Amino acid sequence: MTSINPIHNALPSVQQIAQAFSQAAQTYDQVAGLQRLVADDLLARGQALHTGKILDIGSGTGYVSAHLASKADVMSVTGIDIAQGMLDFASSQHAHDKLSWLLGDAQNLSSALGTRRGSFDTVVSSLAIQWCSDLVALFSGVAQSLTPAGVFHAATLGPNTLHQLKWAWAQADDYQHVNEFVAKQALQAALNQHFDDVELVTKEVVLGYDTVQQLTRDLKDLGASNHNAQAAPGLTGVGRLRRMMQAYESLRDENGQLPVTYEVYFITARQTSGRANKSRVSS
Ligand SMILES: C[S@@+](CC[C@H](N)C(=O)[O-])C[C@H]1O[C@@H](n2cnc3c(N)ncnc32)[C@H](O)[C@@H]1O
């Protein structure tokens, strides 16, 4: 079992994550059922929040950015992503004069944004920040990207995510096959370092799959499979894979489906004291 530093998420390198998502850009939209559910929920919860100049962190294939650009009270949307393949795909799919795309690491927003720091009314992010290992750098950059009255509105994943797959693999070997996700208290603590007013809402989503192969294929096509630094080296042995699948089969529910849980956290965070401005001035 990997122990997690409360505000340092154990993940592969930014380059590995970027490569995996770039490779998945062409297949992502076809299998992004959960991602669409969460993005639509975030957009619905943020109807009144998502206005003005918007930064979309981890914009991926551009679904959230394009939706926001179509709103009358949105002036511009900048989608930032670490994966050039995702940015290329997004710009090929969505043409709108309010939209622009930027290559950059969410954990180093000040360098990616340059003089545009402090100019965004809203920073949104749907299912991207769970890929960031340095949450303090991430949230510090987000706070500094916002205007004093700006709001950060994001969806990310909690540790109960894919717990059935994690359990099934634990019956087969001792490697880590499922990413670890930061717990709510640690997320709250990291947010509190940069925002005065933080709200975290948890929602559990349980999907039903017909086969384990379908689940593992979807995770691969999303660019989300087996990313963790503790993952088994080399190819996963056939015997271990079979043991994992047999274990997962024992979880089949009364409807004949294999349950797949996602623990989703919705974050709404603001400054009330203008401290990001103070740190921006002093930095
Ligand atoms: C699961 S996808 C979500 C995409 C999109 N927001 C959606 O809802 O469909 C995660 C995205 O975050 C991006 N990402 C991961 N780590 C990042 C980082 N450190 N900085 C910027 N983007 C990152 C990935 O390249 C990928 O496009």
The ligand as an SDF file (V2000), in Angstrom:
LIG
                    3D

 27 29  0  0  0  0  0  0  0  0999 V2000
   -9.5360   13.1630  -17.9470 C   0  0  0  0  0  0  0  0  0  0  0  0
   -8.9960   14.4370  -19.0500 S   0  0  0  0  0  0  0  0  0  0  0  0
  -10.2730   15.6590  -18.8430 C   0  0  0  0  0  0  0  0  0  0  0  0
  -10.4220   16.5200  -20.0660 C   0  0  0  0  0  0  0  0  0  0  0  0
  -11.6080   17.4920  -20.0610 C   0  0  0  0  0  0  0  0  0  0  0  0
  -11.5260   18.4450  -18.9520 N   0  0  0  0  0  0  0  0  0  0  0  0
  -12.9160   16.7580  -20.0250 C   0  0  0  0  0  0  0  0  0  0  0  0
  -13.7050   16.9710  -19.0960 O   0  0  0  0  0  0  0  0  0  0  0  0
  -13.1720   15.9510  -20.9340 O   0  0  0  0  0  0  0  0  0  0  0  0
   -7.6440   15.1670  -18.1480 C   0  0  0  0  0  0  0  0  0  0  0  0
   -6.8660   16.2240  -18.9480 C   0  0  0  0  0  0  0  0  0  0  0  0
   -5.9900   16.9030  -18.0500 O   0  0  0  0  0  0  0  0  0  0  0  0
   -4.7490   17.0980  -18.7100 C   0  0  0  0  0  0  0  0  0  0  0  0
   -3.7040   17.2640  -17.6910 N   0  0  0  0  0  0  0  0  0  0  0  0
   -3.1810   16.3220  -16.8790 C   0  0  0  0  0  0  0  0  0  0  0  0
   -2.2250   16.8460  -16.1060 N   0  0  0  0  0  0  0  0  0  0  0  0
   -2.1360   18.1660  -16.4360 C   0  0  0  0  0  0  0  0  0  0  0  0
   -1.3120   19.2450  -15.9850 C   0  0  0  0  0  0  0  0  0  0  0  0
   -0.3810   19.0740  -15.0380 N   0  0  0  0  0  0  0  0  0  0  0  0
   -1.4980   20.4610  -16.5440 N   0  0  0  0  0  0  0  0  0  0  0  0
   -2.4270   20.6560  -17.5170 C   0  0  0  0  0  0  0  0  0  0  0  0
   -3.2240   19.6600  -17.9810 N   0  0  0  0  0  0  0  0  0  0  0  0
   -3.0740   18.4410  -17.4460 C   0  0  0  0  0  0  0  0  0  0  0  0
   -4.5820   15.8550  -19.5740 C   0  0  0  0  0  0  0  0  0  0  0  0
   -3.6430   16.0320  -20.6050 O   0  0  0  0  0  0  0  0  0  0  0  0
   -6.0060   15.6430  -20.0670 C   0  0  0  0  0  0  0  0  0  0  0  0
   -6.2420   16.3050  -21.2720 O   0  0  0  0  0  0  0  0  0  0  0  0
  1  2  1  0
  2  3  1  0
  2 10  1  0
  3  4  1  0
  4  5  1  0
  5  6  1  0
  5  7  1  0
  7  8  2  0
  7  9  1  0
 10 11  1  0
 11 12  1  0
 11 26  1  0
 12 13  1  0
 13 14  1  0
 13 24  1  0
 14 15  1  0
 14 23  1  0
 15 16  2  0
 16 17  1  0
 17 18  1  0
 17 23  2  0
 18 19  1  0
 18 20  2  0
 20 21  1  0
 21 22  2  0
 22 23  1  0
 24 25  1  0
 24 26  1  0
 26 27  1  0
M  CHG  2   2   1   9  -1
M  END
$$$$
